Amino acid sequence: MTLRPFLILLLLALAVALPAAARAPTGVPASADPVQFYVFSFTETPAAEAAQDVVIGALARDLTVDPAVEGVVSFRTEGWSGAEALLNDFGTALLDQDIALMRTAPGAYTLIPRANVPMILARGGVLMTLPEPATAAPALPMAATALAPAYGGERWWDSAWAALLIFFSGALAGGVAVTAGWTVYRRALAQPLQPSPPLRLTDQSRADWPVTGPTPDPELVIPRFDMPSQDSPDRS
């Protein structure tokens, strides 16, 4: 077994994955919003009338006006703008008069009192208003800014080529382990077997009775079944 097949597979995977990762788009482009030149100047104009001029007259959108809407609005704009930005700007001016402009469906809007906004939001409506300015964060030192992690950014291990690289790296490591184990096993088989040392048995049988020598004190000797009693006749 050799490492050549694993190296070939790893090189082929890198050759396929790296060009695909280079061609992958880095981000999702924002939806195109046609920009046009708009000029509006409302001064103490009834809100329903101003909304019809902006939503229906300029943008050709559907508009429904709640009969409960009362009040006037002052709004002025002049310049290039997209439809979404214009509606948000106009909706912000309406909110100052407790009137809300909401999108209820694609291309459909409604003008309602501000108190009814939660009800329309619960039905999936969208309030047309400019986003509130975010609170500026305190400036960080240069070193802290350089070392701060970019959370939410693109991470290399989330891409397809990184997954392939990790997979084939694991396969390569497994192939190396199998090859090393097979090499050790073959070397063990090549070594001659050492004969085991001979087993020698010795005769450890007890000596025949009676035991020659001084007669032991019967009170200090533990009796055994294979010891002849002193009162028994001589075995010889």
C-alpha positions in Angstrom: 0.0 0.0 0.0 1.3 3.5 -0.9 0.2 7.1 -0.4 0.1 7.8 -4.2 -3.7 7.2 -4.6 -4.5 9.5 -1.7 -2.3 12.3 -3.0 -3.8 12.1 -6.4 -7.3 12.3 -5.1 -6.4 15.3 -2.9 -4.8 17.2 -5.8 -7.8 16.5 -8.0 -10.2 17.8 -5.3 -8.2 21.0 -4.9 -8.0 21.5 -8.7 -11.8 21.4 -8.9 -12.8 23.2 -5.7 -10.4 26.2 -5.8 -11.5 27.6 -9.3 -15.2 27.2 -8.2 -14.6 29.1 -5.0 -12.8 31.8 -6.9 -15.8 32.2 -9.2 -18.4 32.2 -6.4 -20.0 35.6 -5.7 -18.9 37.3 -2.5 -22.2 38.9 -1.8 -25.8 39.2 -2.9 -26.5 42.4 -4.8 -29.3 44.6 -3.6 -32.4 44.8 -5.6 -32.4 47.5 -8.3 -34.6 50.5 -7.5 -35.0 52.8 -10.5 -33.8 56.3 -9.6 -35.8 59.3 -10.9 -35.8 63.0 -10.3 -38.7 64.1 -8.1 -39.9 67.5 -7.0 -42.6 67.8 -4.3 -43.5 70.8 -2.1 -46.4 70.4 0.3 -47.2 73.1 2.9 -50.0 72.4 5.2 -51.6 70.2 2.6 -54.3 67.6 3.5 -52.5 64.3 4.1 -54.9 62.3 1.9 -54.4 64.7 -1.0 -50.6 64.7 -0.6 -50.5 60.9 -0.4 -52.5 60.5 -3.6 -50.1 62.8 -5.5 -47.0 60.9 -4.3 -48.2 57.3 -4.3 -50.7 57.3 -7.1 -49.6 60.3 -9.3 -45.8 59.9 -9.1 -45.2 56.3 -8.4 -48.4 54.7 -9.9 -49.1 52.6 -6.9 -52.4 51.6 -5.3 -53.5 53.6 -2.3 -56.3 53.1 0.2 -57.1 56.0 2.5 -58.8 55.3 5.9 -61.7 57.7 6.4 -60.4 58.4 9.9 -57.3 60.0 8.6 -57.4 63.8 9.3 -54.7 66.4 9.3 -52.3 68.2 7.1 -48.7 67.5 6.2 -45.7 69.6 5.1 -43.2 67.8 2.9 -40.6 69.0 0.4 -38.1 67.1 -1.7 -36.1 67.8 -4.8 -33.6 65.6 -6.4 -32.8 62.0 -7.6 -34.4 59.3 -5.5 -35.7 55.7 -5.7 -39.3 54.9 -5.1 -38.6 53.1 -1.8 -36.6 56.0 -0.5 -39.2 58.5 -1.5 -42.0 56.6 0.2 -39.9 56.2 3.4 -39.1 59.9 3.4 -42.8 60.9 2.8 -43.9 58.4 5.5 -41.6 59.9 8.0 -43.2 63.3 7.4 -46.6 61.8 7.9 -45.6 60.2 11.2 -44.9 63.6 12.6 -48.6 64.3 12.1 -49.7 61.0 13.7 -50.5 59.5 10.3 -48.9 56.4 8.9 -48.3 55.2 5.4 -48.0 51.4 5.2 -47.4 48.8 2.5 -50.0 46.0 2.7 -49.0 44.1 -0.4 -46.5 44.5 -3.3 -47.5 47.8 -5.0 -50.4 48.5 -2.6 -50.4 51.0 0.3 -52.8 52.4 2.8 -53.0 55.6 4.8 -54.2 55.1 8.3 -54.0 56.9 11.7 -50.9 56.1 13.6 -52.8 54.4 16.4 -53.8 51.6 14.0 -50.2 50.7 13.0 -49.9 47.7 15.3 -53.0 46.1 13.8 -51.6 46.4 10.2 -48.2 45.2 11.4 -49.9 42.1 12.8 -51.3 41.4 9.4 -47.9 41.6 7.7 -47.9 45.2 6.8 -44.7 47.3 6.6 -44.5 50.8 8.0 -42.9 53.3 5.5 -40.4 55.4 7.4 -36.8 56.2 7.4 -34.6 54.0 9.7 -33.7 55.6 13.0 -30.0 56.8 13.1 -27.9 54.3 15.0 -26.1 55.5 18.1 -22.5 56.1 17.2 -20.1 53.7 19.0 -17.1 55.1 20.8 -13.9 55.2 18.8 -11.6 52.3 19.5 -7.8 52.6 19.7 -5.9 51.6 16.6 -4.6 48.4 18.2 -8.0 47.3 19.4 -9.6 48.0 16.0 -6.9 46.0 14.2 -7.4 43.0 16.5 -11.2 43.1 16.7 -12.8 40.0 15.1 -15.1 40.5 12.1 -18.2 38.7 13.3 -20.7 37.9 10.7 -18.2 38.1 7.9 -17.4 35.4 5.4 -15.6 32.5 7.0 -13.3 30.3 5.0 -14.5 27.1 6.6 -18.1 27.7 5.4 -17.1 27.4 1.7 -17.4 24.3 -0.4 -13.8 24.0 -1.2 -12.9 24.1 2.5 -15.2 21.2 3.2 -13.6 19.2 0.4 -10.2 20.1 1.7 -11.1 18.9 5.2 -12.6 15.7 3.9 -9.6 14.7 1.8 -7.2 15.7 4.5 -9.0 13.3 6.8 -8.8 10.6 4.1 -5.1 11.2 3.7 -4.5 11.0 7.4 -6.5 7.7 7.5 -4.4 6.3 4.6 -1.2 7.2 6.4 -2.4 5.5 9.5 -3.4 2.3 7.6 -0.1 2.3 5.7 1.9 2.7 8.9 0.0 -0.1 10.6 0.5 -2.5 7.6 4.2 -1.7 7.6 4.6 -2.6 11.3 2.6 -5.8 10.8 4.8 -6.9 7.9 7.9 -6.3 9.8 6.6 -8.3 12.7 5.9 -11.2 10.4 9.4 -11.0 8.8 11.1 -11.5 12.2 11.9 -15.2 13.1 9.9 -16.6 16.0 11.9 -17.1 19.2 11.5 -20.6 20.8 9.9 -20.5 24.2 12.1 -21.6 27.1 11.6 -25.3 28.2 9.4 -25.9 31.2 11.0 -28.0 33.9 9.1 -29.8 36.5 10.6 -30.8 39.9 9.4 -33.5 42.2 8.3 -31.8 45.4 6.7 -34.9 47.1 6.8 -35.1 50.9 9.4 -37.2 52.7 8.3 -40.7 54.0 7.3 -41.0 57.6 8.5 -41.5 60.2 10.7 -38.5 60.3 14.1 -39.2 61.7 15.5 -37.0 64.4 14.3 -35.8 67.8 10.7 -36.6 68.6 8.6 -33.4 68.5 6.5 -32.4 71.4 2.9 -33.6 70.7 1.5 -30.5 72.3 3.3 -28.2 69.8 2.6 -30.2 66.6 -0.5 -29.6 64.6 -2.0 -33.0 63.8 -2.3 -34.0 60.1 -4.2 -36.9 58.6 -1.1 -38.2 56.8 1.0 -38.3 60.0 1.1 -41.6 61.9 -0.2 -41.4 65.5 2.2 -42.3 68.2 -0.3 -44.8 69.7 -0.7 -46.6 66.4 1.4 -49.7 65.7 4.5 -49.3 63.6 3.8 -49.3 59.9 7.0 -51.2 59.2 
